[in-house]
């Protein structure tokens, strides 16, 4: 069972006491006028100004953000939702900070430009220092253990390096008694991030080793290898007391799980691509959106989020994997199926996550 992460409470994280707004004002009105003085002033919305940017690889950039006082912080390895406005629409995507929390409150996110990704393309090609983004609360259960005992094996593929890099940077300054090993897969050398820093760390710390695996180019350097994740590449870790963290595309995480989940002391993994669900449910149902007074005919067996978006209804969403709860909404009546487990929920007046639940009967949703 996953254990809750207890974040340290700092002075930045304690909610500031607020006096009630005069009846003349609402938080939205306050934010409108406050933004005229400073774009990151708000009544309670976590906002962050981009203060620096630099290239991280051929197709990724690192953005350094200065949040306002409403951002509650994060632990290395967690994710943060980032919201931008594109063509009048608010779009939210999840990114993992690539560095641990900084003393001045700044956070770093490293964003890879994804084909067809509207938010990632904007952040990689158009976002500049001075621009302001909206942040959501941190989420995710991957975090370094409080107990430093035992070796760590970190498996990263593509953008999966970002939460693991934050964990590496959060390692104590002193060398650990047990080793830390990073295996990092990328298609080409140009698509790798943090290479110089990782090699310097491996050269100066006796407890850290890195190996770069290339899936689209031949290996040349002594710390490089070739091929997709397989048993030969992780054989030294099978049957050990290692704690393993894996992050990358869904297929990579599935293969890492099959190889190591039951062959090591502990295993934790997160995929950054939405899982592909299959369902035998067919036909359609009637879904009533109570707040907008609309009734739609939606397919059974399809995630409600995707089905609603196909009808022009765009609820707030983030990770699209059932982790961040951004798309959670109330269900007043009807039955839904969790697409990952297949479990059907008939409880009225309950909550569901639109991205991982489908309708199995007529529904009433608080949308």
C-alpha positions as CSV (number, residue, x, y, z in Angstrom):
1,X,0.0,0.0,0.0
2,X,1.3,3.4,-0.8
3,X,2.3,5.5,2.2
4,X,1.3,9.2,2.3
5,X,4.2,11.6,1.8
6,X,4.5,14.1,4.6
7,X,6.0,17.3,3.2
8,X,8.0,19.5,5.5
9,X,6.1,22.6,6.5
10,X,8.1,25.7,6.0
11,X,7.2,29.3,6.5
12,X,6.5,29.5,2.7
13,X,4.0,26.6,3.0
14,X,2.0,27.8,5.9
15,X,-1.3,29.3,4.6
16,X,-1.3,33.0,5.4
17,X,-4.3,34.2,7.5
18,X,-6.7,36.2,5.3
19,X,-9.3,38.6,6.3
20,X,-12.6,38.2,4.5
21,X,-12.9,40.2,1.3
22,X,-15.4,43.0,1.4
23,X,-18.7,42.0,-0.1
24,X,-18.0,44.4,-3.0
25,X,-15.1,42.1,-4.1
26,X,-14.7,38.5,-5.2
27,X,-11.4,36.7,-5.5
28,X,-11.7,37.1,-9.3
29,X,-12.2,40.8,-9.0
30,X,-9.3,41.1,-6.5
31,X,-7.0,39.1,-8.8
32,X,-8.0,41.3,-11.8
33,X,-6.9,44.5,-10.0
34,X,-4.0,43.0,-8.1
35,X,-2.5,41.8,-11.4
36,X,-2.3,45.4,-12.6
37,X,0.3,46.0,-9.8
38,X,2.1,42.6,-10.0
39,X,1.2,39.7,-12.4
40,X,1.8,37.2,-9.7
41,X,-0.4,38.8,-7.0
42,X,-3.6,36.9,-6.4
43,X,-6.1,36.2,-3.6
44,X,-5.4,32.5,-3.4
45,X,-4.2,31.2,-6.8
46,X,-0.6,29.8,-7.0
47,X,1.1,31.7,-9.8
48,X,4.7,31.7,-10.8
49,X,6.8,34.0,-13.0
50,X,9.4,32.5,-15.4
51,X,12.7,34.1,-14.3
52,X,15.1,32.1,-16.5
53,X,15.2,29.5,-19.3
54,X,17.9,27.5,-21.0
55,X,18.1,24.6,-23.4
56,X,18.3,21.2,-21.7
57,X,18.6,19.1,-24.9
58,X,17.8,19.4,-28.6
59,X,14.1,19.2,-27.9
60,X,13.7,20.3,-24.3
61,X,14.1,23.5,-22.2
62,X,14.4,24.1,-18.5
63,X,12.3,26.9,-17.1
64,X,13.1,28.4,-13.7
65,X,10.0,29.6,-11.9
66,X,9.5,31.9,-8.9
67,X,6.1,31.0,-7.3
68,X,4.0,33.4,-5.2
69,X,3.2,32.7,-1.6
70,X,0.2,30.5,-2.4
71,X,2.3,27.6,-3.8
72,X,2.6,25.0,-1.1
73,X,5.8,23.3,-2.2
74,X,6.7,19.8,-3.3
75,X,9.0,16.8,-2.7
76,X,11.6,15.7,-5.2
77,X,10.0,13.1,-7.5
78,X,6.5,14.6,-7.4
79,X,4.6,16.3,-10.2
80,X,3.1,19.8,-10.5
81,X,0.2,20.9,-12.8
82,X,1.0,23.9,-15.0
83,X,-1.9,25.8,-16.5
84,X,-1.5,28.2,-19.5
85,X,-4.0,30.0,-21.7
86,X,-4.0,29.2,-25.4
87,X,-6.5,30.8,-27.8
88,X,-8.7,31.7,-24.9
89,X,-8.7,28.2,-23.4
90,X,-7.1,27.2,-20.2
91,X,-5.0,24.0,-20.7
92,X,-3.3,22.1,-17.9
93,X,-0.5,19.6,-18.1
94,X,1.6,17.8,-15.5
95,X,5.4,18.3,-15.2
96,X,7.9,17.0,-12.7
97,X,10.3,19.5,-11.3
98,X,13.9,18.5,-12.3
99,X,15.5,19.9,-9.2
100,X,14.5,19.6,-5.5
101,X,12.9,22.6,-3.7
102,X,15.3,25.6,-3.5
103,X,15.9,27.8,-0.4
104,X,14.5,30.8,-2.3
105,X,11.4,28.9,-3.3
106,X,12.3,28.7,-7.0
107,X,11.4,25.5,-8.9
108,X,12.7,24.2,-12.2
109,X,10.7,22.2,-14.7
110,X,12.3,20.6,-17.8
111,X,9.8,20.4,-20.6
112,X,10.2,18.2,-23.8
113,X,8.4,19.5,-26.9
114,X,5.9,16.8,-27.8
115,X,4.5,16.4,-31.3
116,X,1.0,17.8,-31.2
117,X,1.5,18.9,-27.6
118,X,0.0,22.4,-27.4
119,X,1.2,23.2,-23.9
120,X,4.7,21.7,-24.3
121,X,5.2,23.5,-27.6
122,X,4.2,26.8,-26.1
123,X,6.5,26.3,-23.1
124,X,9.5,25.2,-25.3
125,X,9.2,27.7,-28.1
126,X,7.3,30.8,-26.8
127,X,7.6,31.1,-23.0
128,X,10.0,33.7,-21.9
129,X,11.2,35.3,-18.6
130,X,8.5,37.5,-17.3
131,X,5.6,35.2,-18.4
132,X,3.3,34.0,-15.7
133,X,2.0,30.4,-15.3
134,X,-0.6,29.0,-12.9
135,X,0.5,26.1,-10.7
136,X,-1.5,23.3,-9.0
137,X,-0.7,21.5,-5.8
138,X,2.1,18.8,-6.0
139,X,1.1,15.2,-6.3
140,X,2.7,11.8,-6.8
141,X,4.0,9.1,-4.4
142,X,7.6,8.7,-5.7
143,X,10.1,10.1,-3.2
144,X,13.4,9.2,-1.8
145,X,13.1,7.1,1.4
146,X,13.9,8.7,4.7
147,X,16.1,5.7,5.5
148,X,19.2,5.9,3.4
149,X,20.1,2.2,3.8
150,X,20.2,0.0,0.7
151,X,21.2,0.6,-2.9
152,X,19.1,2.7,-5.2
153,X,18.5,1.9,-8.9
154,X,16.9,4.6,-11.0
155,X,15.5,3.8,-14.4
156,X,14.7,6.7,-16.7
157,X,13.5,6.9,-20.3
158,X,13.0,10.1,-22.2
159,X,11.2,12.8,-20.1
160,X,11.2,10.3,-17.2
161,X,14.6,11.6,-16.3
162,X,13.1,14.8,-14.7
163,X,11.7,13.4,-11.4
164,X,14.7,11.1,-11.0
165,X,17.0,14.1,-11.6
166,X,15.3,16.0,-8.8
167,X,15.9,12.9,-6.6
168,X,19.5,12.7,-7.6
169,X,20.1,16.4,-6.9
170,X,18.4,15.9,-3.5
171,X,20.8,13.2,-2.4
172,X,22.8,14.2,0.8
173,X,26.1,15.9,0.2
174,X,27.9,13.1,1.9
175,X,28.4,9.8,0.1
176,X,26.0,7.0,0.9
177,X,27.2,3.7,2.1
178,X,25.1,2.0,-0.6
179,X,25.4,2.9,-4.3
180,X,23.1,4.9,-6.5
181,X,22.9,3.8,-10.1
182,X,21.1,5.6,-12.9
183,X,20.2,3.8,-16.2
184,X,19.0,6.4,-18.7
185,X,17.5,5.5,-22.0
186,X,17.2,8.0,-24.9
187,X,16.8,7.6,-28.7
188,X,19.7,9.9,-29.6
189,X,22.5,11.7,-27.7
190,X,21.0,15.0,-28.7
191,X,17.8,14.2,-26.8
192,X,19.5,13.5,-23.5
193,X,19.3,16.0,-20.6
194,X,21.8,16.8,-17.8
195,X,24.6,14.6,-19.4
196,X,27.5,16.8,-18.3
197,X,26.2,17.1,-14.7
198,X,25.5,13.4,-14.5
199,X,29.0,12.5,-15.7
200,X,30.6,15.0,-13.4
201,X,28.7,13.5,-10.5
202,X,29.8,10.0,-11.4
203,X,33.4,11.2,-11.7
204,X,33.4,12.8,-8.2
205,X,31.2,10.6,-6.1
206,X,32.1,7.1,-5.3
207,X,28.5,6.2,-4.5
208,X,27.0,7.2,-7.9
209,X,27.2,5.6,-11.3
210,X,25.4,6.4,-14.6
211,X,25.0,4.4,-17.8
212,X,23.4,5.9,-20.9
213,X,21.4,3.5,-23.2
214,X,20.8,4.6,-26.8
215,X,17.9,3.1,-28.8
216,X,18.6,4.9,-32.1
217,X,22.3,5.3,-32.2
218,X,25.4,3.2,-31.7
219,X,27.2,3.4,-28.4
220,X,30.6,5.1,-28.4
221,X,31.6,6.3,-24.9
222,X,32.6,4.0,-22.1
223,X,29.4,4.9,-20.2
224,X,27.1,4.1,-23.1
225,X,25.2,1.1,-24.1
226,X,22.5,0.2,-26.7
227,X,19.0,-1.2,-26.9
228,X,15.7,-1.0,-25.2
229,X,15.3,-2.1,-21.6
230,X,15.8,-5.9,-21.2
231,X,16.9,-8.4,-18.7
232,X,20.6,-8.3,-19.7
233,X,20.7,-4.6,-18.8
234,X,19.3,-5.0,-15.3
235,X,20.6,-8.5,-14.5
236,X,23.0,-7.3,-11.8
237,X,20.0,-6.0,-9.8
238,X,17.8,-9.0,-9.9
239,X,17.3,-10.6,-6.5
240,X,19.0,-7.7,-4.7
241,X,17.9,-5.6,-1.8
242,X,17.7,-2.5,-4.1
243,X,15.0,0.1,-4.1
244,X,14.0,0.7,-7.7
245,X,12.4,3.8,-9.2
246,X,11.3,3.8,-12.9
247,X,9.8,6.6,-14.9
248,X,9.2,6.9,-18.6
249,X,6.6,6.0,-21.3
250,X,4.0,3.5,-20.5
251,X,5.6,0.6,-22.4
252,X,9.0,1.3,-20.7
253,X,7.4,1.3,-17.3
254,X,5.5,-1.9,-18.1
255,X,8.7,-3.7,-19.1
256,X,10.6,-2.4,-16.0
257,X,7.7,-3.6,-13.8
258,X,7.8,-7.1,-15.4
259,X,11.6,-7.3,-14.9
260,X,12.0,-5.9,-11.4
261,X,8.8,-5.4,-9.5
262,X,9.1,-8.8,-7.7
263,X,12.8,-9.3,-8.1
264,X,14.0,-6.5,-5.9
265,X,13.4,-5.2,-2.3
266,X,11.0,-2.5,-3.4
267,X,9.7,-1.0,-6.7
268,X,8.0,2.2,-7.5
269,X,7.1,3.5,-11.0
270,X,5.2,6.2,-12.8
271,X,4.4,6.5,-16.5
272,X,4.2,9.9,-18.1
273,X,2.0,8.7,-21.0
274,X,-1.7,8.0,-20.4
275,X,-2.4,4.3,-20.2
276,X,-4.4,2.7,-23.1
277,X,-7.6,1.2,-21.7
278,X,-9.7,-1.5,-23.4
279,X,-13.3,-2.3,-22.5
280,X,-15.9,-4.6,-23.8
281,X,-18.7,-2.2,-23.0
282,X,-20.7,-1.1,-26.1
283,X,-23.6,1.1,-26.8
284,X,-24.4,4.6,-25.5
285,X,-25.7,6.3,-22.4
286,X,-27.3,9.6,-21.5
287,X,-25.1,11.8,-19.4
288,X,-26.7,14.9,-17.8
289,X,-24.4,17.8,-16.9
290,X,-26.4,19.3,-14.0
291,X,-24.6,22.7,-13.7
292,X,-24.6,23.5,-17.4
293,X,-28.1,22.0,-18.0
294,X,-26.9,19.8,-20.9
295,X,-27.7,16.2,-21.8
296,X,-25.3,14.3,-24.0
297,X,-25.3,10.9,-25.6
298,X,-21.8,9.3,-24.8
299,X,-20.3,6.0,-25.7
300,X,-19.9,3.3,-23.0
301,X,-16.4,2.0,-22.6
302,X,-14.6,5.3,-23.3
303,X,-13.1,7.5,-20.7
304,X,-15.6,10.2,-19.8
305,X,-13.0,12.9,-20.2
306,X,-12.3,12.0,-23.8
307,X,-16.0,11.4,-24.5
308,X,-16.9,14.9,-23.1
309,X,-14.1,16.6,-25.0
310,X,-15.4,15.0,-28.3
311,X,-18.7,16.8,-27.6
312,X,-17.0,20.1,-27.0
313,X,-17.2,20.0,-23.2
314,X,-13.7,20.7,-21.8
315,X,-13.5,20.0,-18.1
316,X,-10.3,20.9,-16.2
317,X,-7.7,18.1,-16.5
318,X,-4.1,17.5,-15.9
319,X,-2.2,14.2,-15.9
320,X,-5.0,12.2,-17.7
321,X,-3.8,9.1,-15.8
322,X,-6.0,9.3,-12.7
323,X,-3.2,10.7,-10.4
324,X,-3.6,14.4,-10.0
325,X,-7.4,14.6,-9.4
326,X,-7.7,17.7,-11.5
327,X,-10.6,16.2,-13.5
328,X,-12.4,14.8,-10.4
329,X,-16.1,15.7,-10.3
330,X,-19.2,14.7,-8.4
331,X,-21.6,12.0,-9.6
332,X,-25.2,12.4,-8.5
333,X,-26.5,9.1,-9.9
334,X,-25.6,6.2,-12.2
335,X,-22.9,3.6,-12.5
336,X,-19.3,4.0,-13.8
337,X,-16.4,1.6,-14.4
338,X,-12.8,2.2,-13.5
339,X,-11.0,1.5,-16.7
340,X,-7.8,0.3,-15.1
341,X,-9.3,-2.2,-12.7
342,X,-12.7,-2.9,-14.3
343,X,-14.5,-2.2,-11.0
344,X,-18.0,-0.8,-11.3
345,X,-19.2,1.8,-8.9
346,X,-22.9,2.1,-8.3
347,X,-22.8,4.5,-5.4
348,X,-24.8,7.7,-5.9
349,X,-23.5,11.0,-4.6
350,X,-19.8,10.0,-5.1
351,X,-16.8,11.4,-6.8
352,X,-15.0,10.1,-9.8
353,X,-12.0,11.0,-12.0
354,X,-13.2,11.6,-15.6
355,X,-9.9,10.5,-17.2
356,X,-10.1,6.9,-15.9
357,X,-13.8,6.2,-15.6
358,X,-16.3,5.3,-18.2
359,X,-20.1,5.3,-18.0
360,X,-21.9,2.0,-17.7
361,X,-25.4,3.5,-17.3
362,X,-27.1,6.9,-17.6
363,X,-25.3,9.4,-15.4
364,X,-25.8,12.8,-13.7
365,X,-22.5,14.7,-13.3
366,X,-21.8,17.9,-11.5
367,X,-20.4,19.7,-14.6
